[in-house]
Amino acid sequence: MRDVTGRLMLLDTASLYFRAYFGVPDSVRAPDGTPVNAVRGLLDFIDRLVRDHHPEHLVACMDADWRPKWRVELIPSYKAHRVAEEHELGPDVEEVPDTLSPQVPVIEAVLDALGIARVGVEGYEADDVIGTFTARATGPVDIVTGDRDLYQLVDDARGVRVLYPLKGVGTLQLTDEAWLREKYGVDGGGYADLALLRGDPSDGLPGVPGIGEKTAAKLLAEFGDLAGILAAVDDRTSKLTPAQRKRLDEARPYLAVAPTVVRVASDVPLPDVDTVLPRTPRDPAALEALSGRWGLGGALQRLRTTLES
């Protein structure tokens, strides 16, 4: 990874193209009738993000493995309900809408032709790529995602915030530590502990039975972090209720592995990529061919104009 010193924008690309797919009607089609709503929607998202937030660097982070085996080995239920096909020797296949899957290679080809850095690393999710870019950045970082898991990276001191789309990307929730404390009672560093304690059905994380979000926040406020809570379980003079002590004690096997699963990696072996926001397309001929083949004219031209300005 090359040095990144200006404002860096990291896209949780799958999160955004899923939103585009469900937010743009599937009547948006290529000349041959193939739906391209996710492609067109994502291009419009990127156009708006660049115009509104003026990043100097931009990376489209990808899921090279949306359900890494090292996470599944620790918590077998991790994202299990989303599996369409299991593969022993490679990544499992995620269940996605029939008309979205064919659009993903088009998205990748368009990003490559534009010259927007696109990074996925074998054995890791996009969240881990985002976590590693964030850890290595020396300037401010904007993470664009519809996945609250990445709130754990919010860090006011380093200028790291999450831009969470509420409606398209025209309305974004700018998530900083003040917002997290008001909403959840924790800062960025505490969000992962909150998430693993309460669980997350959408990711197949069981959490600690009987410990919901409010109770988890109170425990973290009282004892600081997961290690402090577990120390309180062993300390019979601590203010845990008997029921809380019992539930947490019984959940020790889960709590021993959950942090590794829930916390995003910060040590992914990133490739050497040029993250600078491109002003002109890397491959104009390929871009022109993609635009004609898939009917991307207006959306692609708007983005090109924004990048050139």
Stockholm file with secondary structure:
# STOCKHOLM 1.0

chainA/1-309         MRDVTGRLMLLDTASLYFRAYFGVPDSVRAPDGTPVNAVRGLLDFIDRLVRDHHPEHLVACMDADWRPKWRVELIPSYKAHRVAEEHELGPDVEEVPDTLSPQVPVIEAVLDALGIARVGVEGYEADDVIGTFTARATGPVDIVTGDRDLYQLVDDARGVRVLYPLKGVGTLQLTDEAWLREKYGVDGGGYADLALLRGDPSDGLPGVPGIGEKTAAKLLAEFGDLAGILAAVDDRTSKLTPAQRKRLDEARPYLAVAPTVVRVASDVPLPDVDTVLPRTPRDPAALEALSGRWGLGGALQRLRTTLES
#=GR chainA/1-309 SS CCCCCSCEEEEEHHHHHHHHHHHSCTTCBCTTSCBCHHHHHHHHHHHHHHHHHCCSEEEEECCSCSSCHHHHHHCTTTTGGGEEECCSSSCCEECCCTTTTTHHHHHHHHHHHHTCEEECCTTCCHHHHHHHHHHHCSSCEEEECSCGGGGGGCBGGGTEEEEEEEETTTEEEEECHHHHHHHHSCCHHHHHHHHHHHCBGGGTBCCCTTCCHHHHHHHHHHHSSHHHHHHHHHCTTSSCCHHHHHHHHHTHHHHHHHHHHHSCCSCCCCCCCCCBCCSSCSCHHHHHHHHHHHTCHHHHHHHHHHHHC
#=GC SS_cons         CCCCCSCEEEEEHHHHHHHHHHHSCTTCBCTTSCBCHHHHHHHHHHHHHHHHHCCSEEEEECCSCSSCHHHHHHCTTTTGGGEEECCSSSCCEECCCTTTTTHHHHHHHHHHHHTCEEECCTTCCHHHHHHHHHHHCSSCEEEECSCGGGGGGCBGGGTEEEEEEEETTTEEEEECHHHHHHHHSCCHHHHHHHHHHHCBGGGTBCCCTTCCHHHHHHHHHHHSSHHHHHHHHHCTTSSCCHHHHHHHHHTHHHHHHHHHHHSCCSCCCCCCCCCBCCSSCSCHHHHHHHHHHHTCHHHHHHHHHHHHC
//
